[in-house]
């Protein structure tokens, strides 16, 4: 992963239901563009990618969720876990451009104000 570079990572699953595009911005920031369904099947891979970015010292993680069609409680758990880790280290995790699905789910969970940029 290079500064200012873009890396596309496809999670190979039946029906290709989840995709992550990683764009490192420099200054300890990265944007993950998420596409598809963030559910129990894809949450482990998503968690791995977030942990990898955290271990590389990236302190600001932005999640572009404009193309997320489904967000499960497992996906929310992964997001909240990384939010807590980053906050404890002086970093930040935020969601930008949430899809209607993401807005609705986070709104019902009373997390929208905390997570959405």
PyMOL commands that set and color helices and strands:
alter all, ss='L'
color gray80, all
select helices_A, chain A and resi 14-16+40-55+73-88+100-108+112-115
alter helices_A, ss='H'
color red, helices_A
select strands_A, chain A and resi 6-10+18-26+29-38+60-71+92-96
alter strands_A, ss='S'
color yellow, strands_A
deselect
rebuild
show_as cartoon
